[in-house]
């Protein structure tokens, strides 16, 4: 049995978890703090906080620098998901939050956009895709090369702010000069584009064109109207003024009466046609020098907030109490809806006010002598009154490794932060709580060690990610009959030698109970190994007598099955 290296394991857990991602954060080129000492810290506090306090899932990793550009620019790769995938993700946000704008947006999409686009794809930015839970988004290195967004050295976008000495910037100290532009407002403008207010529509020529040479609309294109019920299709673009953003089919101008930029003027197609020196907005196509001091998305009328809300970023609910609250049924085995969990397994906790910050643990500073952290930013979780090991925190979701516990049955779960401790909710603790890691809730997270060797090609660790060919925006390969594939999971029981929870795993340990795997109803028994903290691996052979296409995948340990709905694609 080939056991996957720790290098892949870390990537696997991040890729397959379906976790929410960290909040908006800026990685700064040295030029940023050279220009103004402490500038990067201000971006990562004052500006980032605007988004975390406004949206529950606004998430972007942005590399920022000064350089040769207009006032500001963002460079990023657009990604593609199917129409159905985007609507399913948006529906999940609207259903979970009860958000009125997102509910109205779903109705409008079904009524007006679906006849135009439902058979194709939707363009989304890497940040929007990751915030909606899509794995494998293509991001950018700081030099512009494509990479797997969210991984080390890979950003959702690169933002450049002008270094032209003839374009002065205001850093919110003293009084803004009459010819200066607010630096922080400019960063917000570009951040909004990274989050999704971005399209392939090119305004640099004499006519508007789709520079991606595809018929797929960007997510933001789905909400552009010229009148009630009259969506502006990307196949019939016009420079006629007056088109506007609407989340309810054209009834409401969601940008407070502001029209879109419609000219072939090189400004972004989804910027606003602001008038200088009139009322200014962060997303105006043209800046207004000396008139934008201290402007941000929360004080310019809220046009950008409505736009991002419709795209899939859910508003933080009005705060009645800052005390954390775990949702009913909100403690589940990782990546499933099952409230049965196992000691040492990965557990997802959903609720509100769970944390004031959003981030993963820092493996370099918070895993000490092989011990996993029990607290991140003051957030702790107790399962049956025992501290769990905290991997990820955010206002709406926490991910932990359950502590060791010999108890079984109903146990209490609480979350504690600086504002207090949640009311206890319950989960069922059992000796096993099997759950398969998946790429998208349907297709399992796994690798094929012998195939095209797309990843780490030319090394002893070359492999392919398991999945239907061409389905994901990243490279996957369907398995062939007879292939041995490696699958990853949690909650498959104890191992010998024992692997304690809360510890880094350095040597794989075989589980005490074998695993029965059914692919297309064909059964095989395999050994499982704990290869990382709470992470199990077992290798299965694709049977020769299964059909080509999607086959059901179930795993059983000690008579307990994984939840239905997972399928494995066979060539």
VOGU-3710 file (C-alpha; in Angstrom, 3 decimals, decimal comma):
1> xxxxxxxxxx> 0,000/0,000/0,000  1,441/3,366/-0,993  0,905/5,922/1,759  0,621/9,481/0,584  3,339/11,891/1,613  2,599/14,698/4,119  3,142/17,190/1,273  0,053/15,955/-0,513  -1,910/15,428/2,687  -1,900/19,096/3,556
11> xxxxxxxxxx> -3,055/19,984/0,052  -5,706/17,268/0,168  -7,266/18,510/3,375  -7,351/22,075/2,108  -8,674/21,093/-1,328  -11,322/18,645/-0,257  -12,601/20,068/2,968  -15,298/22,402/1,683  -14,278/24,749/4,477  -14,937/28,442/4,336
21> xxxxxxxxxx> -11,730/30,328/3,605  -9,927/33,003/5,526  -11,147/36,593/5,307  -9,828/39,321/2,992  -6,089/39,614/3,539  -3,303/41,505/1,812  0,249/40,313/1,242  2,332/43,371/0,579  5,322/43,917/-1,644  8,129/45,734/0,168
31> xxxxxxxxxx> 7,225/48,896/-1,734  4,026/49,263/0,324  5,608/49,869/3,741  8,564/51,675/2,189  6,072/54,241/0,910  4,271/54,597/4,248  5,467/52,609/7,302  2,662/50,444/8,696  0,566/50,738/5,542  0,256/46,967/5,084
41> xxxxxxxxxx> -0,953/46,541/8,660  -3,640/49,172/8,085  -4,814/47,300/4,995  -5,055/44,066/6,979  -6,963/45,675/9,819  -8,972/48,753/8,862  -9,745/47,788/5,247  -10,033/44,025/5,742  -12,363/44,641/8,704  -14,800/46,507/6,457
51> xxxxxxxxxx> -15,429/43,256/4,601  -15,424/40,890/7,583  -17,888/43,117/9,439  -20,144/43,398/6,379  -20,121/39,852/4,952  -19,928/36,442/6,569  -17,975/34,878/3,695  -16,025/37,666/1,954  -12,675/36,028/1,336  -9,691/36,945/-0,814
61> xxxxxxxxxx> -5,934/36,611/-0,656  -4,477/39,584/-2,494  -0,897/40,463/-3,361  -0,537/44,232/-3,506  2,222/46,426/-4,830  2,980/49,844/-6,275  3,734/49,866/-9,985  3,144/51,260/-13,438  -0,619/51,362/-13,965  -3,542/53,728/-14,050
71> xxxxxxxxxx> -4,842/54,720/-10,628  -5,222/51,035/-9,790  -5,605/47,674/-11,494  -6,209/44,034/-10,595  -4,819/41,048/-12,486  -6,534/37,705/-11,976  -7,682/34,565/-13,738  -11,378/34,022/-14,347  -12,675/30,563/-13,522  -15,670/28,705/-14,912
81> xxxxxxxxxx> -18,404/26,746/-13,167  -21,625/25,463/-14,638  -24,821/27,449/-14,377  -26,267/24,756/-12,114  -23,230/24,797/-9,825  -23,375/28,564/-9,378  -27,112/28,583/-8,649  -26,770/25,686/-6,228  -24,079/27,558/-4,318  -26,103/30,786/-4,309
91> xxxxxxxxxx> -29,199/28,905/-3,186  -27,214/27,417/-0,311  -26,226/30,886/0,858  -29,746/32,270/0,548  -31,323/29,295/2,304  -28,839/29,282/5,173  -29,040/33,015/5,815  -32,577/33,912/4,746  -30,974/36,829/2,925  -33,625/38,815/1,037
101> xxxxxxxxxx> -31,333/40,108/-1,734  -29,980/36,635/-2,498  -33,499/35,162/-2,524  -34,652/37,850/-4,946  -31,547/37,273/-7,050  -32,351/33,568/-7,364  -35,859/34,336/-8,587  -34,576/36,855/-11,133  -31,912/34,465/-12,372  -34,468/31,708/-12,923
111> xxxxxxxxxx> -36,874/34,063/-14,683  -34,678/36,284/-16,840  -31,110/34,944/-16,974  -31,824/31,214/-17,280  -33,294/31,401/-20,801  -30,032/32,976/-21,971  -27,390/31,118/-20,012  -28,655/27,960/-18,289  -27,001/25,586/-20,760  -23,527/27,006/-20,273
121> xxxxxxxxxx> -20,986/28,204/-17,758  -20,623/31,238/-15,529  -17,350/33,134/-15,127  -16,350/33,725/-11,520  -13,257/35,119/-9,887  -11,139/32,803/-7,764  -12,155/34,705/-4,621  -15,881/34,369/-5,367  -15,463/30,693/-6,184  -13,570/29,923/-2,980
131> xxxxxxxxxx> -16,007/31,969/-0,899  -18,858/29,898/-2,347  -17,060/26,651/-1,540  -15,669/25,682/-4,956  -12,352/23,835/-4,869  -9,493/24,178/-7,340  -9,892/27,813/-8,370  -7,071/29,156/-10,529  -5,221/32,011/-8,925  -2,082/33,978/-9,686
141> xxxxxxxxxx> 1,442/34,134/-8,360  2,797/37,607/-7,745  4,479/37,375/-11,149  1,230/36,481/-12,919  1,617/32,726/-13,381  -1,431/30,507/-12,918  -1,562/28,453/-9,719  -3,995/26,739/-7,344  -5,679/29,590/-5,434  -5,394/29,383/-1,683
151> xxxxxxxxxx> -2,114/27,464/-1,688  1,165/28,943/-0,509  2,420/31,699/-2,811  -0,781/31,677/-4,854  -3,168/34,610/-4,636  -6,685/35,239/-5,828  -5,351/38,314/-7,604  -2,507/40,786/-7,847  -3,455/44,420/-7,248  -1,230/47,247/-8,440
161> xxxxxxxxxx> -1,628/50,851/-7,290  0,010/53,629/-9,256  3,491/54,795/-8,332  3,304/57,723/-10,768  4,618/60,806/-8,911  2,182/62,900/-10,945  -0,750/61,030/-9,378  -0,556/61,835/-5,641  -2,230/59,544/-3,158  -3,928/60,407/0,121
171> xxxxxxxxxx> -3,147/58,064/3,012  -5,751/59,540/5,381  -3,393/61,726/7,342  -3,931/65,444/7,279  -6,093/66,909/4,506  -6,515/65,377/1,060  -4,847/67,517/-1,609  -7,105/68,741/-4,428  -5,247/66,563/-6,969  -4,925/63,461/-4,765
181> xxxxxxxxxx> -6,828/60,157/-4,642  -7,643/58,181/-1,507  -5,262/55,191/-1,501  -7,489/53,026/0,687  -10,599/53,715/-1,394  -8,640/52,739/-4,497  -7,606/49,458/-2,856  -11,255/48,797/-1,982  -12,244/49,408/-5,626  -9,771/46,763/-6,782
191> xxxxxxxxxx> -10,692/44,420/-3,915  -14,334/44,517/-5,020  -13,247/43,444/-8,491  -11,225/40,602/-7,002  -14,323/39,545/-5,051  -16,406/39,350/-8,206  -17,343/42,740/-9,657  -15,328/41,770/-12,702  -16,175/40,730/-16,251  -14,542/39,824/-19,552
201> xxxxxxxxxx> -16,357/42,638/-21,345  -13,698/44,784/-23,018  -14,282/48,538/-23,237  -10,985/49,484/-24,860  -12,138/49,233/-28,486  -14,633/51,175/-30,540  -17,316/48,623/-29,612  -17,833/46,485/-26,552  -16,560/42,915/-26,923  -16,205/39,803/-24,806
211> xxxxxxxxxx> -12,435/39,565/-24,579  -12,556/36,002/-23,248  -13,989/34,896/-26,603  -16,612/32,805/-24,848  -20,352/33,053/-24,560  -20,216/32,625/-20,784  -21,338/35,611/-18,721  -19,528/36,692/-15,603  -21,606/36,364/-12,452  -21,965/40,154/-12,394
221> xxxxxxxxxx> -23,321/40,125/-15,984  -26,376/38,232/-14,735  -27,690/41,329/-12,955  -27,442/44,030/-15,637  -30,795/45,502/-16,743  -32,066/48,258/-18,994  -35,645/48,152/-17,640  -37,932/45,922/-15,612  -37,609/42,390/-16,987  -35,077/43,437/-19,630
231> xxxxxxxxxx> -31,734/41,827/-18,890  -28,835/43,003/-21,050  -27,345/39,915/-22,680  -23,592/39,770/-23,278  -24,345/38,830/-26,888  -26,104/42,167/-27,505  -23,953/44,708/-25,718  -24,606/48,350/-26,285  -22,999/51,610/-25,273  -26,433/53,164/-24,770
241> xxxxxxxxxx> -26,339/54,737/-21,283  -28,690/53,883/-18,449  -28,152/50,170/-17,797  -28,003/49,405/-14,100  -27,458/46,728/-11,491  -30,613/45,008/-10,229  -31,010/41,932/-8,043  -34,787/41,615/-8,586  -35,239/41,587/-12,347  -34,911/45,294/-12,975
251> xxxxxxxxxx> -37,510/46,458/-10,452  -34,943/47,931/-8,083  -31,789/49,791/-9,038  -29,644/48,153/-6,366  -26,932/50,768/-6,736  -29,103/53,605/-5,428  -29,950/54,951/-8,872  -26,437/54,845/-10,286  -25,991/53,666/-13,882  -23,177/51,485/-15,163
261> xxxxxxxxxx> -20,275/52,695/-17,249  -21,293/51,896/-20,845  -18,678/53,703/-22,892  -15,786/52,263/-24,868  -13,448/54,246/-22,660  -11,153/51,624/-21,176  -12,808/51,826/-17,772  -14,262/48,664/-16,295  -17,628/47,627/-17,704  -19,092/47,079/-14,265
271> xxxxxxxxxx> -17,891/50,318/-12,740  -20,375/53,113/-12,123  -20,771/56,130/-14,365  -20,106/58,588/-11,548  -20,079/62,319/-12,080  -17,256/64,441/-10,725  -17,616/66,418/-8,488  -21,022/64,922/-7,656  -21,749/62,071/-5,261  -18,784/59,693/-5,300
281> xxxxxxxxxx> -18,721/55,904/-5,004  -15,927/53,406/-4,487  -16,791/51,682/-7,778  -16,891/54,794/-9,965  -15,212/54,289/-13,327  -13,268/57,523/-12,989  -11,847/58,830/-9,720  -12,527/62,360/-8,578  -9,344/63,922/-7,165  -9,701/65,749/-3,885
291> xxxxxxxxxx> -13,276/64,489/-3,395  -12,916/60,905/-2,142  -11,249/61,330/1,240  -12,134/58,543/3,716  -14,784/57,056/1,405  -15,451/53,335/1,724  -18,098/50,727/0,848  -19,989/51,362/4,074  -20,418/55,134/3,694  -20,835/55,734/-0,051
301> xxxxxxxxxx> -24,459/54,570/-0,275  -23,944/50,819/-0,171  -24,012/50,179/-3,934  -21,055/47,798/-3,794  -22,497/45,980/-0,785  -25,734/45,241/-2,666  -23,800/44,047/-5,700  -21,549/41,700/-3,734  -24,539/40,486/-1,730  -26,334/39,395/-4,923
311> xxxxxxxxxx> -23,206/37,627/-6,223  -23,124/35,333/-3,197  -21,581/37,233/-0,283  -23,990/37,034/2,632  -24,512/40,027/4,896  -23,568/39,734/8,530  -26,939/39,690/10,349  -27,860/42,518/12,628  -26,129/41,876/15,916  -28,570/41,173/18,702
321> xxxxxxxxxx> -26,024/39,387/20,820  -22,347/38,769/20,254  -22,449/35,589/22,303  -21,625/32,601/20,059  -24,559/30,414/19,050  -24,274/26,942/17,527  -27,067/26,107/15,076  -29,474/23,269/15,800  -27,908/20,203/14,192  -24,854/22,334/13,508
331> xxxxxxxxxx> -22,265/19,833/14,789  -21,602/17,294/12,031  -18,980/14,873/10,802  -16,738/16,743/8,419  -18,278/17,392/5,016  -21,551/15,581/5,821  -24,881/16,209/7,495  -24,321/13,376/9,964  -24,438/14,350/13,636  -22,580/11,136/14,552
341> xxxxxxxxxx> -18,920/11,844/15,225  -15,900/9,889/16,433  -13,125/10,807/18,844  -10,173/12,119/16,849  -12,251/12,776/13,722  -12,786/16,070/11,949  -15,938/17,915/12,943  -17,668/20,926/11,345  -19,503/23,364/13,639  -21,944/25,905/12,178
351> xxxxxxxxxx> -23,569/28,872/13,881  -23,320/32,619/14,398  -20,843/34,860/16,238  -18,532/31,884/16,605  -15,453/34,045/16,078  -14,579/37,653/15,375  -11,860/36,558/12,956  -11,534/34,082/10,094  -8,392/32,009/9,652  -6,691/28,614/9,773
361> xxxxxxxxxx> -4,131/27,654/12,365  -0,585/28,740/11,614  1,356/25,494/11,374  4,680/27,269/11,924  3,772/29,060/15,145  0,735/27,316/16,619  1,663/23,644/16,299  4,233/23,362/19,071  6,292/20,207/19,631  3,772/18,253/17,555
371> xxxxxxxxxx> 0,787/19,445/19,622  -2,194/20,926/17,786  -3,733/24,150/19,177  -6,864/24,095/21,331  -7,456/27,832/20,877  -7,280/30,263/17,960  -7,720/33,971/18,704  -9,374/33,039/21,993  -11,898/30,678/20,378  -12,201/27,261/22,025
381> xxxxxxxxxx> -14,532/24,306/21,529  -15,483/21,664/24,072  -16,981/18,303/23,151  -18,234/16,452/26,205  -16,396/19,064/28,332  -13,044/18,234/26,692  -11,108/20,755/24,612  -11,080/20,044/20,882  -8,212/20,965/18,538  -9,073/24,035/16,494
391> xxxxxxxxxx> -8,077/24,095/12,810  -10,242/26,880/11,374  -12,368/29,697/12,821  -14,816/32,150/11,287  -18,041/33,860/12,375  -20,195/31,112/10,849  -18,048/27,988/10,875  -15,395/26,282/12,985  -13,519/23,086/12,137  -11,970/20,992/14,882
401> xxxxxxxxxx> -10,487/17,616/15,572  -12,563/15,977/18,300  -10,650/15,123/21,479  -10,035/11,602/22,666  -13,009/10,317/24,662  -14,137/6,836/25,618  -17,739/7,969/26,105  -20,469/7,106/23,601  -23,932/8,497/23,075  -25,208/12,075/23,245
411> xxxxxxxxxx> -22,611/14,651/24,275  -22,717/18,413/24,704  -20,807/20,797/22,443  -20,021/24,437/23,283  -18,074/27,263/21,667  -16,386/29,940/23,768  -14,901/33,245/22,659  -14,293/36,683/24,181  -18,052/37,379/24,252  -19,030/34,286/26,200
421> xxxxxxxxxx> -19,975/30,637/25,808  -22,716/29,299/23,568  -25,699/27,392/24,834  -24,912/23,684/24,679  -25,926/21,781/21,587  -25,500/18,055/21,104  -23,858/15,499/18,874  -23,687/11,714/19,002  -20,279/10,339/19,920  -19,611/6,787/18,716
431> xxxxxxxxxx> -16,610/4,519/18,248  -16,773/5,194/14,498  -18,249/8,025/12,446  -17,065/7,381/8,893  -17,109/10,294/6,439  -15,445/10,506/3,021  -13,635/13,677/2,027  -15,017/14,979/-1,278  -14,085/17,605/-3,839  -17,580/19,045/-4,076
441> xxxxxxxxxx> -19,897/16,953/-1,895  -20,265/14,375/-4,660  -16,928/13,237/-6,069  -14,428/11,761/-3,564  -11,083/13,320/-2,740  -8,507/10,856/-3,947  -5,490/10,297/-6,115  -4,420/7,842/-8,790  -0,725/7,135/-8,251  -0,341/5,455/-11,651
451> xxxxxxxxxx> -1,922/7,503/-14,450  -0,789/10,564/-16,377  1,146/11,907/-13,374  -0,090/15,458/-13,923  0,856/16,672/-10,450  4,543/16,602/-9,447  5,334/15,170/-12,874  8,758/13,603/-13,172  9,082/12,923/-9,431  8,469/9,750/-7,409
461> xxxxxxxxxx> 5,343/11,451/-6,056  3,622/12,059/-9,411  -0,125/11,505/-9,285  -3,485/12,498/-10,719  -6,413/13,862/-8,771  -9,332/11,495/-9,024  -12,441/12,899/-10,718  -14,397/13,099/-13,960  -12,344/14,455/-16,853  -13,063/18,096/-17,667
471> xxxxxxxxxx> -15,654/18,576/-14,920  -13,608/20,691/-12,517  -11,680/23,858/-13,329  -8,539/21,981/-12,276  -7,068/18,787/-13,746  -8,687/15,488/-12,720  -8,663/12,019/-14,245  -11,382/9,379/-14,138  -10,206/5,989/-12,892  -9,896/2,994/-15,196
481> xxxxxxxxxx> -11,048/-0,477/-14,318  -8,234/-2,160/-12,433  -6,710/1,123/-11,197  -5,730/1,387/-7,565  -6,904/4,700/-6,148  -6,194/6,315/-2,795  -9,187/7,702/-0,897  -9,178/10,017/2,129  -11,650/10,170/4,973  -12,178/10,653/8,696
491> xxxxxxxxxx> -13,859/8,713/11,496  -12,888/5,139/10,563  -12,123/3,941/14,073  -9,139/3,289/16,299  -5,691/2,203/15,151  -2,846/0,115/16,474  -0,587/1,548/17,617  -3,017/4,128/18,979  -2,935/7,603/17,462  -3,904/10,233/20,047
501> xxxxxxxxxx> -5,981/13,212/18,980  -4,256/16,562/18,964  -0,918/15,223/17,784  0,928/15,529/14,490  1,075/12,095/12,866  4,551/11,163/11,660  4,131/7,397/11,118  0,989/5,865/9,531  -0,970/3,541/11,815  -3,265/0,745/10,648
511> xxxxxxxxxx> -6,847/0,808/11,898  -8,028/-2,114/14,014  -11,081/-2,710/11,827  -10,981/-3,341/8,068  -13,098/-1,238/5,739  -15,605/-2,641/3,268  -15,832/-0,506/0,138  -18,643/-0,810/-2,396  -18,117/0,675/-5,855  -21,185/0,304/-8,040
521> xxxxxxxxxx> -22,365/-2,316/-5,564  -19,218/-4,429/-5,979  -17,627/-5,107/-2,606  -14,002/-5,325/-1,499  -12,327/-5,280/1,912  -9,304/-3,067/2,457  -7,075/-1,849/5,259  -7,249/1,763/6,383  -4,442/3,818/7,861  -4,328/7,020/9,879
531> xxxxxxxxxx> -1,863/9,157/7,918  -2,467/12,587/9,443  -4,281/14,132/12,371  -7,814/12,787/11,937  -7,087/11,825/8,315  -7,541/8,230/7,125  -6,373/6,710/3,852  -7,399/3,469/2,210  -6,519/2,153/-1,226  -9,168/0,497/-3,375
541> xxxxxxxxxx> -9,113/-1,272/-6,712  -11,662/-0,234/-9,333  -13,571/-3,465/-10,112  -13,498/-4,848/-13,631  -17,250/-5,549/-13,576  -18,606/-2,045/-12,919  -20,185/0,179/-15,530  -18,421/3,112/-17,107  -19,527/6,476/-15,766  -20,517/7,461/-12,234
551> xxxxxxxxxx> -20,732/4,560/-9,778  -22,003/4,791/-6,219  -19,289/4,768/-3,547  -19,911/3,653/0,035  -17,502/2,687/2,790  -18,479/0,621/5,821  -16,608/0,108/9,081  -17,996/-1,877/12,013  -21,383/-1,931/10,304  -21,610/1,882/9,959
561> xxxxxxxxxx> -21,817/3,328/6,433  -20,773/6,665/5,012  -23,656/8,876/3,918  -25,138/8,315/0,465  -24,495/10,589/-2,496  -20,812/10,029/-3,227  -19,949/8,626/-6,651  -16,699/7,645/-8,351  -16,231/8,095/-12,109  -14,914/5,143/-14,097
571> x> -13,717/5,356/-17,699
//
